[in-house]
Amino acid sequence: MPNPAAPVSDLPAEERSEFQARVHEWFAANAPRKGSPEDFSAVHIVSAATAEEYRAQEQHAISVTRAWQRRLFDAGLAGRSWRPEYGGHGAPDWQDEVVIEEQARWGVSTKMFAVGLEMVPAVLFGHGTHEQRATFLPPILRGENSWCQLLSEPGAGSDLANVQTRATPVDGGGWSVTGQKVWTSNAGCSEYALLIARTGSREEGRAGLSCFLLAMGQPGVDIRPLRQMSGAYHFNEVFLDDAHVPENGLIGAPGEGWAVLRTMLASERAAIGGGTSARSATQLVGLARTLGCDGDPVVRDLLAQAAIRERTLDLLRARIAAGHAVAAAGPTTKLLYSEHARLSADAATTILGMAATVVDDEVSAPWIERLLFAPGLRLGGGTDEIQRNAIAERGLGLPR
């Protein structure tokens, strides 16, 4: 597992400052500035009017992300806290956070690799074998393999205990998987997936679930882009028909999928909390300046509220990354993020005024897309209601 992190306040200031300076120097020499023509900090926002255009954008986004992740790896900045046998450097966890903080200041993004960089490690360090970690983690750091997650189904969205996709043991070892998954990001450009499937009976509920590592490029995996209410394609549905998982593709033991899933979702919720809309206050300021209304008192109040929400998210994530104990950290971060995204999209419509009703305006179109996308953020990774229950029970110790 990654090395335990000392709280930032306990670190020698000189040691941290020296590392920060080295990281900043590298980014200044290698990363494009935000707002520059080379800025690709939003490359992971893949949304298109047709399925064909969506697939093309997805492939472009993953190609750009692979190249950047490889540069981070070659510079020794990827996986600082991971053990060397898993592709890392065995450094303290705080060095990863320094890299993440510096990267957020530049026009770059590794969000197309979010599942591989943030969720797969948590799952494999917590539940996987040494063989699985040694096989799958180094190619992620090198930018070679992208990952997605196959969780939700038409009849099992927030209620993942109702998953019906079935994994059946086959003669000679391994598993045959058949079923349907929905709302899968990056399915068309991922080499592997974290899959939740049923190995026990339906009556067993969550006790009958298992977690697998599934190769996406095999026969029996059919990926179809999904059209949303905005008219754009952004997610995929995945049909599995006798897809194969080798014997060493099972994470943990049969029936332990729910424990793995909880680890996965905790990582996902924290990752969602650092998504694109976490920087929406800065973008709202830019919108107000573009429209020449940044001096309006009502607009300035909306901008101040967004800046406060954004700063609160930043400080919370910094506390978590620094190793401080934060009760129900994942659910809290995810809930704050979904609220920030919703309120920021609402603020944008107020700033835009009647222009928010014009779908082909280049200034308003991105914000209309965000407004229509925001409700989904309250569902993905567990609904807002689920997050509040988790905060109440695990964070505040309230009874069920």
C-alpha positions in Angstrom: 0.0 0.0 0.0 1.1 3.7 -0.3 3.1 4.9 2.5 1.2 6.4 5.5 1.1 10.2 5.2 2.2 12.5 7.9 -0.1 15.5 8.4 1.2 18.4 6.4 1.7 20.4 9.6 4.1 17.8 10.9 6.4 17.9 7.9 9.7 19.8 7.8 8.8 23.0 6.0 12.1 22.9 4.1 11.5 19.4 2.8 8.1 20.3 1.4 9.2 23.6 0.0 12.1 22.0 -1.9 9.8 19.4 -3.4 7.1 22.0 -4.3 9.8 24.1 -6.0 11.0 21.2 -8.1 7.5 20.2 -9.1 6.6 23.8 -10.0 9.7 24.2 -12.1 8.9 21.1 -14.1 5.3 22.1 -14.7 6.4 25.6 -15.7 8.7 24.1 -18.3 6.3 21.4 -19.6 2.6 22.3 -19.0 0.5 24.8 -21.0 -1.0 27.7 -19.1 -4.7 27.8 -18.4 -6.4 29.8 -21.1 -3.6 29.3 -23.6 -4.3 27.8 -27.0 -2.6 24.6 -25.8 -4.8 24.3 -22.7 -6.4 20.8 -22.4 -7.7 21.0 -18.9 -11.3 20.3 -20.2 -10.3 17.6 -22.7 -12.1 15.0 -20.5 -15.5 16.7 -21.0 -16.6 14.5 -23.9 -20.0 15.4 -25.2 -21.3 15.4 -28.8 -24.4 15.7 -30.9 -23.9 12.3 -32.7 -22.6 9.0 -31.6 -19.9 9.1 -34.2 -18.6 12.5 -33.1 -18.8 11.3 -29.5 -16.5 8.3 -30.2 -14.1 10.5 -32.1 -13.9 13.0 -29.2 -13.5 10.1 -26.7 -10.5 8.7 -28.6 -8.9 12.2 -29.0 -9.3 12.8 -25.2 -7.8 9.5 -24.2 -4.9 10.0 -26.6 -4.1 13.5 -25.2 -4.4 12.1 -21.6 -2.2 9.1 -22.3 0.6 11.3 -23.6 0.4 13.7 -20.6 0.3 10.8 -18.1 3.4 9.3 -19.8 5.3 12.6 -19.4 4.4 12.7 -15.7 5.7 9.2 -15.3 8.9 9.8 -17.2 9.5 12.9 -15.0 9.1 10.8 -11.8 5.9 12.6 -10.8 3.4 9.8 -11.2 2.5 7.5 -8.3 5.0 9.1 -5.9 3.7 7.2 -2.9 3.2 3.8 -4.7 5.7 1.1 -3.9 8.4 0.6 -6.5 7.2 -2.9 -7.4 3.9 -1.3 -8.5 5.5 1.5 -10.6 5.9 4.1 -7.9 8.7 5.6 -5.8 7.8 4.7 -2.2 7.6 8.4 -1.3 5.3 9.9 1.4 1.7 10.5 0.4 2.0 14.2 0.7 4.2 14.3 -2.4 1.3 13.0 -4.5 -0.8 15.9 -3.1 1.8 18.4 -4.0 1.8 17.1 -7.6 -2.0 17.2 -7.7 -2.2 20.8 -6.3 0.4 22.0 -8.8 -1.3 20.2 -11.8 -4.6 21.9 -10.9 -2.9 25.3 -11.6 -2.1 24.4 -15.3 -4.0 23.7 -18.5 -3.8 19.9 -18.2 -6.0 17.1 -17.1 -5.7 13.4 -16.2 -9.5 13.0 -15.6 -9.9 10.5 -18.4 -7.7 8.2 -16.2 -9.7 9.0 -13.0 -10.9 5.4 -12.5 -7.4 4.0 -13.1 -5.5 6.5 -11.0 -7.9 7.0 -8.2 -10.3 4.0 -7.9 -8.4 1.0 -9.1 -5.5 1.6 -6.7 -7.8 1.9 -3.7 -9.5 -1.3 -4.7 -6.4 -3.3 -5.3 -4.4 -2.0 -2.3 -7.4 -2.7 -0.1 -8.7 -6.0 -1.6 -6.4 -7.3 -4.4 -3.4 -9.6 -4.5 0.2 -8.7 -5.0 -0.1 -10.3 -8.5 -3.0 -8.1 -9.4 -1.3 -5.0 -8.2 2.0 -5.8 -10.0 0.1 -6.6 -13.2 -2.4 -3.8 -13.5 -1.0 -0.8 -11.6 2.3 0.0 -13.4 0.6 0.3 -16.9 -1.8 2.8 -15.4 1.0 5.0 -14.2 2.7 4.8 -17.6 -0.4 5.9 -19.4 -0.8 2.6 -21.2 -4.1 1.4 -19.8 -7.4 3.3 -19.2 -10.1 2.0 -17.0 -13.9 2.4 -16.6 -16.3 0.9 -14.0 -19.3 -1.3 -14.8 -21.7 -0.8 -11.9 -25.2 0.6 -12.6 -27.8 -1.3 -14.5 -31.3 -0.4 -15.8 -32.8 -1.9 -12.6 -29.9 -1.1 -10.2 -28.9 2.5 -10.2 -28.4 3.8 -6.6 -29.6 0.3 -5.4 -26.5 -1.6 -6.4 -27.5 -4.5 -4.2 -30.0 -5.3 -6.9 -27.4 -5.9 -9.6 -28.5 -8.8 -11.9 -25.5 -9.1 -14.3 -24.3 -12.7 -13.6 -20.9 -14.2 -13.5 -20.9 -18.0 -13.8 -17.9 -20.3 -13.2 -16.7 -22.1 -16.4 -14.9 -25.4 -16.9 -11.1 -24.9 -17.0 -11.2 -21.8 -14.7 -12.5 -18.3 -14.9 -16.0 -16.8 -15.3 -18.6 -16.1 -18.0 -20.3 -12.8 -17.6 -23.7 -11.8 -19.1 -25.8 -8.7 -18.4 -26.2 -5.0 -19.1 -24.6 -1.9 -17.6 -25.5 1.8 -18.1 -24.1 5.3 -17.4 -20.5 4.2 -18.1 -18.0 6.9 -18.8 -15.1 6.2 -21.2 -16.2 2.7 -22.0 -15.2 3.0 -25.6 -11.6 3.9 -24.9 -10.9 1.7 -21.8 -8.8 -1.4 -21.9 -10.2 -2.7 -18.6 -13.2 -2.3 -16.2 -14.0 -2.8 -12.6 -17.1 -5.0 -12.8 -19.7 -5.8 -10.1 -21.6 -9.0 -11.0 -23.8 -11.5 -9.2 -22.2 -14.8 -8.3 -24.8 -15.8 -5.7 -28.6 -16.0 -5.8 -30.8 -12.9 -6.2 -32.2 -13.5 -2.7 -28.7 -13.1 -1.2 -28.8 -9.4 -2.2 -25.4 -7.7 -1.5 -24.0 -11.0 -0.1 -24.2 -12.5 -3.6 -22.1 -9.9 -5.4 -18.5 -10.2 -6.5 -16.0 -7.8 -8.1 -14.0 -8.6 -11.2 -11.3 -7.2 -13.5 -12.8 -7.3 -17.0 -10.9 -6.8 -20.3 -13.1 -4.5 -22.5 -11.6 -5.3 -25.9 -12.9 -8.9 -26.1 -15.8 -10.6 -28.0 -19.0 -10.4 -26.0 -18.5 -6.7 -24.9 -20.8 -4.4 -26.9 -20.5 -0.6 -26.2 -23.2 1.8 -27.3 -23.2 5.6 -26.6 -26.2 7.0 -24.7 -28.1 10.2 -25.6 -29.0 12.4 -22.7 -31.8 14.9 -22.2 -29.5 17.7 -23.4 -29.5 16.0 -26.8 -25.8 15.2 -26.4 -23.9 11.9 -26.0 -21.8 11.6 -22.8 -22.1 8.1 -21.3 -22.4 4.6 -22.6 -24.4 1.4 -22.1 -22.5 -1.9 -22.2 -23.9 -5.2 -23.1 -22.1 -8.3 -21.9 -22.7 -11.7 -23.6 -20.6 -14.5 -22.3 -17.6 -12.2 -21.7 -14.7 -14.0 -20.1 -12.9 -13.1 -16.9 -9.9 -15.3 -16.1 -9.6 -17.0 -12.7 -7.2 -14.3 -11.4 -9.6 -11.6 -12.4 -11.7 -12.0 -9.2 -10.9 -9.4 -6.6 -11.2 -10.9 -3.1 -13.4 -14.0 -2.7 -16.8 -14.7 -4.2 -19.4 -12.8 -2.3 -17.1 -10.1 -1.1 -18.1 -7.7 -3.9 -20.0 -5.4 -1.6 -17.0 -4.6 0.6 -15.0 -3.9 -2.6 -17.8 -1.8 -3.9 -17.8 0.4 -0.8 -14.1 1.0 -1.2 -14.6 1.9 -4.9 -17.5 4.2 -4.2 -15.6 6.1 -1.4 -12.9 6.7 -3.9 -15.3 7.7 -6.7 -17.1 10.2 -4.5 -13.9 11.9 -3.5 -12.8 11.9 -7.2 -16.1 13.4 -8.3 -15.6 16.1 -5.7 -12.6 17.2 -7.6 -14.3 17.3 -11.0 -14.5 20.1 -13.6 -17.3 22.0 -11.8 -15.1 22.3 -8.7 -13.4 25.2 -10.6 -16.7 26.8 -11.8 -16.3 29.9 -9.6 -13.3 31.0 -11.7 -15.2 30.3 -14.8 -18.2 32.3 -13.6 -16.0 35.3 -13.0 -14.8 35.0 -16.6 -18.4 34.8 -17.8 -19.4 37.9 -15.9 -16.4 39.8 -17.2 -17.1 38.7 -20.8 -20.7 40.0 -20.5 -19.5 43.2 -18.7 -21.7 42.6 -15.7 -19.0 41.8 -13.1 -19.7 45.1 -11.3 -23.4 44.3 -10.8 -24.1 43.8 -7.0 -26.4 40.8 -7.6 -23.8 39.1 -9.9 -21.0 39.9 -7.4 -23.0 38.2 -4.7 -23.4 35.1 -6.8 -19.7 35.1 -7.6 -18.8 35.4 -3.9 -21.0 32.5 -3.0 -19.4 30.3 -5.7 -15.9 31.3 -4.6 -16.7 30.4 -1.0 -18.1 27.0 -2.0 -15.0 26.4 -4.2 -12.6 27.3 -1.4 -14.5 25.1 1.1 -14.1 22.1 -1.3 -10.4 22.9 -1.8 -9.8 23.0 2.0 -11.7 19.8 2.6 -9.8 17.9 -0.1 -6.5 19.3 1.3 -7.4 18.0 4.8 -8.2 14.6 3.4 -5.1 14.4 1.3 -2.9 15.5 4.2 -4.0 12.5 6.3 -6.3 14.3 8.7 -9.3 12.3 10.0 -12.4 13.6 8.2 -15.6 11.7 9.1 -17.5 10.5 6.0 -15.0 12.2 3.8 -16.1 10.8 0.5 -19.8 11.4 0.9 -19.2 14.9 2.3 -16.9 15.8 -0.6 -19.3 14.4 -3.2 -22.4 16.2 -1.7 -20.6 19.5 -1.6 -19.5 19.1 -5.2 -22.9 18.2 -6.6 -24.4 21.2 -4.7 -21.7 23.5 -6.0 -22.2 22.3 -9.6 -26.0 22.8 -9.4 -25.8 26.3 -7.8 -23.1 27.4 -10.1 -25.1 26.4 -13.2 -28.1 28.2 -11.8 -25.9 31.3 -11.2 -24.7 31.2 -14.8 -28.3 31.3 -16.1 -28.9 34.4 -13.9 -25.8 36.1 -15.3 -26.6 35.1 -18.9 -30.2 36.3 -18.6 -32.2 35.7 -21.8 -29.1 34.4 -23.6 -29.5 31.3 -21.5 -32.4 30.3 -23.7 -30.3 30.4 -26.9 -28.8 27.0 -27.5 -26.5 27.9 -30.4 -24.7 30.8 -28.7 -21.0 30.1 -28.1 -21.0 31.9 -24.8 -24.2 30.4 -23.3 -24.0 26.9 -24.8 -21.4 25.4 -22.4 -23.4 26.7 -19.4 -26.7 25.3 -20.8 -25.0 21.9 -21.1 -23.8 22.2 -17.5 -27.3 23.1 -16.3 -28.8 20.0 -18.0 -25.9 17.9 -16.8 -26.0 19.0 -13.1 -29.0 16.8 -12.1 -26.9 13.7 -13.1 -24.2 14.7 -10.6 -26.7 14.4 -7.9 -27.2 10.7 -8.9 -23.8 9.5 -10.1 -21.7 7.9 -7.4 -24.7 7.6 -5.1 -27.6 10.1 -4.8 -27.5 13.1 -2.6 -29.9 11.4 -0.3 -27.5 8.4 0.0 -24.7 10.8 0.8 -26.7 12.5 3.5 -27.6 9.1 5.1 -23.9 8.1 5.0 -22.8 11.4 6.6 -25.5 11.0 9.3 -24.7 7.4 10.1 -20.9 7.2 9.6 -20.0 10.8 10.2 -22.3 11.9 13.0 -23.1 8.5 14.5 -26.9 9.0 14.3 -29.1 5.9 14.4 -30.5 4.4 11.2 
